Amino acid sequence: MSAIYILIVFVPSVFVVLLSKLMFRHRITMKEWCIQAGSVFVSTLLMWMILIVGGSTWAYDTEVLNGYVTSKAPVQVTCEHEHQCGETCWKDDKGKRHCKPKYCKDHAYDIDWDVRTTVGTSTIRRVDKRGLIEPPRFTQAKIGEPAANTGMGRNYMLIDPDHFHTSETIMEKYKGMLPSYPDIVDYYRINRVINDTQQDYSWINTYLNDQLRLLGKAKQLNIVVVITKNPYDYYTAIRQHWSGTKRNDVQLYYGVDADGNITWFKADSFADGQSNNVMLDMLRTPTLQAKLTPAVVEEQVGIIKDKFVRLENEQLAYLKEQWSPSIGFIVFLTLFNLIITCGITFVFWKEDAGEFEFIKRNAH
């Protein structure tokens, strides 16, 4: 498929090269024309590389990695602060003196306050210049507490941007109301529960973070919960807003009334539930005619712990062949290639035009 697009980019530039030779055959030599042709091939190769990189970029996504704090310690590091402590001078061949300032470290060392987790290391911000005073946030860190970090990986589901679309009417209905996907805050903490009701469900976040301390690595798993007073179409709007689920996600959506009764429920996982359809069906059972209670959440987490299987990315690699660049992207590459070609043609024409005027003046 990419061969077709590259031809679209290539052909107009080839046409310009042929036309330039035809129109300026007395001013553009065969050598210059060959250079033009070679430049077209090189620039088109560059456009092809941009096209490939553009396709690959679509397939990258973030995901939340879950673990726990393993240790914390102050670490001596090279001092970051310098002052001018002299200069180095020399004379050049003409005897002119030159000087270059010399800098020295202010201190023998600085201190970083590092909190190490199973998903990375966080350096707590210093409260003084050198880091000699222990930051309160470092003091708060506890060995074994839940920790999260952001990872990167390929998500081939993103190649088709229309896959997650719902109706424009639904998106307009919830315009300005859709939440962002949960992000890491306070170095390594996360609130994975989104709640637009008046009821307090913060206990779900505490429970899930504790469960995912070990499950996150053992099952390569992340869980996100959305609790809403809105009807089911709210799920479809968020699905488009978030471009589906992350590769290691299980997303749990609860529609609840003012009394905490579950009015509707939806569970979702990566790639429309491939390899996890049985689990997704089982997750619905505890919510039937039930309130959103710790017992319901604990039963569902037990099901996820037992049944969740992370879908191997290679199983979706075939989707790479379905990627196609936008018309605007192709037009941009084509015009960019044309600009390069026309620029080279103009340089050769201007150079020969200058030589022609020079010869003409000397002839008189």
ZIMODA-V760934 format. One record per backbone hydrogen bond with DSSP energy under -0.5 kcal/mol. NH is the residue of the N-H (numbers start at 1). CO is the residue of the C=O. Records with the same first field share a line. If there is no record, write none. Layout:
NH: CO + CO
This chain:
4: 1
5: 1
6: 2
7: 3
8: 4
9: 5
10: 6
11: 7
12: 8
13: 9
14: 10
15: 11
16: 12
17: 13
18: 14
19: 15
20: 16
21: 17
22: 18
23: 19
24: 20
25: 22
27: 24
28: 24
29: 27
33: 29
34: 30
35: 31
36: 32
37: 33
38: 34
39: 35
40: 36
41: 37
42: 38
43: 39
44: 40
45: 41
46: 42
47: 43
48: 44
49: 45
50: 46
51: 47
52: 48
53: 49
54: 50
55: 51
56: 52
57: 53
58: 54
59: 55 + 56
60: 57
61: 153
63: 151
65: 63 + 149
67: 147
69: 145
70: 116
71: 116
73: 114
75: 112
77: 110
83: 104
85: 102
86: 102
88: 100
89: 87
90: 98
92: 96
95: 92
98: 90
100: 88
102: 86
104: 83
106: 81
110: 77
111: 130
112: 75
113: 124
114: 73 + 112
115: 122
116: 71 + 114
117: 120
118: 68
120: 117
122: 115
124: 113 + 122
127: 133
138: 135
139: 135
140: 136
141: 137
144: 69
145: 142
147: 67
148: 188
149: 65
151: 63
153: 61
155: 59
158: 155
159: 156
160: 157
161: 159
163: 160
165: 162
171: 167
172: 168
173: 169
174: 170
175: 172
177: 174
178: 174
185: 189
188: 186
189: 185
191: 183
192: 190
194: 192 + 225
195: 193
196: 227
201: 199
204: 201
205: 201
206: 202
207: 203
208: 204
209: 205
210: 206
211: 207
212: 208
213: 209 + 210
214: 211
215: 211
216: 212
217: 214
218: 214
219: 215
221: 215 + 216
222: 248
224: 250
225: 192
226: 252
227: 194
228: 254
234: 231
235: 232
236: 232
237: 233
238: 234
239: 235
240: 236
241: 237
242: 238
243: 240
244: 239
249: 246
250: 222
251: 268
252: 224
253: 251 + 266
254: 226
255: 264
256: 228 + 254
257: 261
260: 257
262: 290
263: 255 + 261
264: 255
266: 253
268: 251
270: 249
272: 269
273: 269 + 270
274: 270 + 271
276: 273
280: 276
281: 277
282: 278
283: 279
284: 280 + 281
285: 281 + 282
286: 282
287: 284
288: 284 + 285
290: 287
292: 260
293: 291
297: 293
298: 294
299: 295
300: 296
301: 297
302: 298
303: 299
304: 300
305: 301
306: 302
307: 303
308: 304
315: 312
316: 313
317: 314
319: 316
320: 317
321: 318
322: 319
323: 320
330: 326
331: 327
332: 328
333: 329
334: 330
335: 331
336: 332
337: 333
338: 334
339: 335
340: 336
341: 337
342: 338
343: 339
344: 340
345: 341
346: 342
347: 343
348: 344
349: 345
350: 346
351: 347
352: 348
353: 349
354: 350
355: 351
356: 352
357: 353
358: 354
359: 355
360: 356
361: 357
362: 358
363: 359
364: 360 + 361
